[in-house]
Amino acid sequence: MGILVNLYATVRELPALAFPHALNARRDRSDPELVPHLHGFIGFVMNGGERPMTASLFAVIQHIERVQNHLSIEVEEAAFDAMASWAVQANAIFFFSDGSVRDPVGRLLIDPQTGEVDDDAQVPFPADAVERKLRSDEALAGAGVPVAPGLPPIVGASEVSLRSPNEVLHRACSLLACAIRAEGLSSGDTVALEQLRAQLPEAFAALSPHEQAFLSSDAPEQQAIINHAWRYEALWVLEWALGLVDTLGFPTNICDVPRAARTLVEADRDALRSSGSLRAAERILDAADQHFRLHWAVREARRTGEPAPAGLDADVIAQRHHALNWLVRFQDAAWDDVDTPT
């Protein structure tokens, strides 16, 4: 009888299992039981919350959150090298029956008893994600922005599942409707909901719970008004992703707000729906990776009491990072729940 191994791969499309094995089970994100299983696996590696959080443990957890395919196989020890080669292609980690979590070449990521890790063990990332991180670091350093070498790569092209073009269009309309109302409330020239509904009917089919509450309130709190007014910056990102804006630009200034509003209101949204396309995934990932690192830089400056480097606008970056994380389905979070950790 072979050795039982669970494989946790982050790529959407698995390479062929071209090594001797017996397949017990296989499931992907279409299986409703996978996500609860992954949550349980995270609980296991955290030892029910008792294990101290470390950089290596956090990296393992992030890998598990990105898993697209889970397989349970039995394999003879003689096939381990071939299995390791497959794991590199699949960007997979292993869970063995002894409770150990291991990297693609078998090095210990988590000892089930002590939580210890081999010094040379590495949570895997796709090659394009690693290369993207290096390009971002080089570009930002060249622009005078401090970089954190310890920040990991983000999701790679083989792993990402972008939001659909229609979903992006509807989300952009919702952001614009709320931003227009927030701007009106701030200036005392409130736009009627009926007018917004006539101009942006798509918005009202895609409102998040926070947006619904904001639009339905006769007197929203001042902070809610401010928050939604800033969504023009997130809107700018989605318009760029839809190809309505040519470039995002370096985040040192707020976007052209009138242009952001006019662009979507005047766009042929029927044509956008029928074309069903977004900017290339690689370009969206480039932007997401760069803004992940920019967000770290401005947060670090704020933590140390220093001005934001290179003239960066921290609020613009925060909004862009939120929109980009939503686009790449970071943690599969809904709009209101998108996180932007650095």
Order of alpha helices (4+ residues) and beta strands (2+ residues): beta-beta-alpha-alpha-beta-alpha-beta-beta-beta-alpha-alpha-alpha-alpha-alpha-alpha-alpha-alpha-alpha-alpha
